[in-house]
Amino acid sequence: MESQNVTDYPNSNTIFMVWKLNDRLQLKDTFQKLSALVLNLNNSVFNRFPDSRASCVMGIGAEAWRKLELPTPPPKELVSFEEIKGIKHTAVSTPGDLHFHLRADNKSLIFDMAVEISKLLSPVGESILEIHGFKYWDTRSILGFVDGTENPHGDDRDYFAKIGDEDLQYKGGSYLFVQKYLHNMDAWKGLSTEEQEKVIGRSKENDIEMSDDVKPSNSHIALANIEGENGEELKIVRDNMPFGSPSTNDFGTYFISYASTFTTTRKMLTNMFIGNPPGNYDRILDFSTAVTGTLFFVPTRNMLDEFAG
């Protein structure tokens, strides 16, 4: 099975798009053309610009899977995301039928890809979210800390990001979960560097994790790094990107994760929003508000080829 580019490393420019489909008669015909288009876009940019690290990854939501009458049974964990409500913060659930993750070092490439996708989908749906992300310094978030340090590398990226033999029908696929976070930069900048480091659990300048005897139990690192029942390390492949508008003071992070099982991602979110133990929630949420939350399934390229007919 040939997977979509879910394990590519982050690069300089990204466009994220979420589309909601309507019930028009030509919907299934358009999706067939869309599947072919996604394959074509990836092949074209690779052949024309092999060093650009450009790719287009498409994810499909649970409702769209039903609406498009895609294979049954669906992927085992493909459901509509249910919100996770803590004592103070909530991981909200928002709609979304199709998600597009466009990446390239050259922004021109992803811009053109977004244009072609939008041209095809506009007659049968509407774009409900479009975010243009960018690489900020040495892969830092707008908050000033390096993001994605705990990402797996090498073969581990495939292991943690792609479905294995546990769901043979969808082997090589991936569960994609996304959240748009908005940051209260005025409140964040009101903290000293030392206080910010306690919120994150790492040093700001050198990206060194605090020792367990110093790291606060409600720091982001302490709660976002999770283990299985037998103490094994559980990971997801993150490809977060910052975005912002300085003139309006709107800044944020688009959280995006690929995982072999959504159970891992949900456990991490539960730790963050409800807390471990309950009430000991992730302190970063006092400065970062999740305004979206949607789960998608990323089929393999082989499945896209079948969908294309």
N, C-alpha and C positions, 0 to 999 in steps of 0.2 A: 504494500500500500504506500502510495506517495502522499504524504501529508502536505497541507498548505504551510506557508512559511511562519509557523507559530513559534519556532525557536530561534528566529533571526535575532541578532542583537540590536538594541536601540541605535538609531542613527540621528542625523541632524534635524530632519523635518518630518512631520507627521500630520496627516489629516484623519480625523475620526468622524464618521458619519453614522447616524442612526436614522433609519427610515421606517415609517409605518405604512403598511399596505392597505389598500381599500379592497372592495369585493367585486371589482369590475370583471367582466367576462374574460378579458384578455390577460388576466393576472398570471395564469399558469404558462401561457405562451411567452409572456415577458420574462418570467423567471427562467424559462428554458434558455432564452437569449442571454439573460444576465449571467447564468452559469458559464456559458460559452465565452462571454465577454471577460469574466474574471480570469479564466484560463488564458485567453488571448493577451490580456494586458500583462500578465506575468511573463509569458513567453516573449512578448515583444520588447519589454524593457530590458529583459535579460540579454536578448540578442543584440539590441541596439546599444545598450550601456551596461556591459557585464560587470563593471566595477562600481556601479552606482548603489548597490545594495538596495535596489528598489523592489517593492513587492506590494501586492494587494491581497489581503486576507478577508474573506467573507464569513460572517457568522449568522446563524438562523435562530430566531426565537421560537419558543414552544408554541405560541399561538400561530405563528406563520407556518410552522411545520405541519400543523393540522390543516390550516387554510389552503396550503399548497398541495395537500394530499401526498406528502412525502412518505417514505417507507415506514411500515409498522412492523413490530412495535418501534417506537422512537428510541433514541438513545436513553439509557436507563435513568440518567439524572437530569434530563432536559425537562424542566418544569418552569412555570412562571415564578420568578424570585419572590419569596415572601419576606416582608420587612422584618428587621431585627431591631426591637425597641428596648433600649436600656433605660435606666432611671433618669438620664439627662439627654442622651443623644440617640438618634434613630438612623439605621441604615435603610433608607427609603427604597420602595419598589416603584419603578417607573416603566412605562410600556416601551416596546421596541420590537420590530419584526426582523429587520436586517441590520447588521453592523458591518461597517467597512473600516479596516485598519490599513491605511496607505502610508508607506514609508519610503524614503529616499534621501540620499545626501543632497540631491538637487531638487529643490522645491518645484521646479517646472514639471518634473515627471509626475508627481502626485497631484499637482493641480490639473494636469490634462486627464489623468485617470479619473479624478473626481468629476470632471466635466462630462466624460463619456458615461459614467455610471448614472449621473443625475439626469442626463438627457434621456436615457432608457427608462428610468424609474418614474420620472415626473408624471406621465400619463396615468400611472396606476398607484401612486402613493404620494406621501409628502415627507420631506426631510424635517425631523423634529429635533435634530441636534447636529451641529457641525462645529468642530473645534480644530484649530490649527496649533499644533504643539511644536516646540523647538527644543533643541539641546541647549541647556543653560550651563555655561562653563564646563567643568569636568563632571558632567551628568548630575548636577545638583538640582534639587527642587527649588521653587521660588522661595522656600523657607530658608535656603542657604546651606542645607545639608546634602551630602551625596546620597542619591536615591538608588536603590537596587543592589546594594552591596551584598545582600544575602542570596542573590539569584544563583541558581545552580549553573554549572559550567560543563562543557564536554558532553559525554554520553548522558549525564544526569539530566540535562535539559530535555532530552527525548523521554527519559523515564518519568519525569515529573509532569511533563506537559502533554503527553500523548497517551490515549487509551491503549491498553494492552489486551491480553487474552481474556480479561474479565468481561468484555463485551465485544465478542468477535465480529459481530455484524458491523460495528463502528470502530474497529481497531484502526489506529492511526489518526482518529479524530481528536478533538480537544474541546473542553468546556471553557468558554470565554465569559468572564464576568467583568463588568465595567462600572465605574462610578466617577461622576464629575464632582470634584471637591472645590469649594470656594474657601479661600483663606482670609481671615481677619488680620491683615498685615499690620494695621495700626496697633492692635493688641499684641501681636507677635513681636514687633519691634520694640514694644514697651518692656520686654523681658531682657535681662542681661544675657550675655553669651553663656554664662554658667547655668542660668535658669533654662535657657533653650536646650542646652546639652542634656539636662536632666529630663526634659520632655521627650527628647529623641532617644537617649541612651547611648549616644556616641559623641565624640569630640567633633566640633564643627570644622576646624581647620584640617585635621589629618584623618578624619573618618575612622577613628579607633574606638571600638566598642568598650564601654565601661565594664569593669569586673563585676561579677555578680554581687559582691558585698557592697558595692557602691551604687550600682544601677537601680533606680527606683522601680518598684514593682508595677507602677502604672505608666512606665515609659513605653514609647512605641515599640522599641526593640524587644522589651520583655514580653509584650502581649502579642505581637505580630509573628514572632517565631514560635512555632508550635511543634508538638511531638505526638506520635501515635500512642496507642494503649500500651505498647511494649517498649516505649521510650525511643522508638525510631524517629528520625528527623523527617518531618513532612514539609515539602516545599512546593511553591508554584513558580511559574516563570512570569515575572513582571516586565512590563514595557511602559512604565509610567512616563508621562511627558508633561512638562509645565506649559502653561499658557497665561496670557495676561494682556491687559490694556492699561498702560500707565496713566493715560489721561483721565480715565474713569475710576482708577484705583481698584480695578477688578482683576484679581489674580487667583490662579488655582492650579490644581494638579488633576490630570485625567489618569485615574487608576485603572489599569488594565492587566488582567491575569489570564494566563493559559494554564490549564491543569488537566491531569488525567482523570481526576474525579472532583466534582464540585464540593464534595464533603470536606475536602481539605480547605478550600477557600471559605466555606461557610463557618468552619470551626475557627478560622482566623478572625473573621468578622464578628463572631460571637464573643471571642476574647476581647476584641477592641470595643465593641459597643455595649455589651452587657457587663463584661469584666471577668477577671479570674483572680480571686473569687468574685461573684456577682457584686457589682457596685464599684469594684476597682477597675474602672474603664480606662481606655487609652487617653492619656492627657492631651495628645495631639488633637483630639476632637474638640477641645475647648477653643481651638483656633482654626479648625477645618470642618466645614459643614458639607456633608454628602447631599447633593441635590438630585442625583439620579442613582439608579441601581438596577441593572438588567442582566439576565443570564442568556447566553446564546450557545449554540453548538456549532463548531467549525468542522464541516465534513472534509474528507480527504479530497485530493484532486481527482482521484478515481471516481468518487461519488459525484463530483461536479461534472465530470465527463458523462456520467450516466444521466444526470439531470438535464444536461445540454441536448441529449438525444442523438 
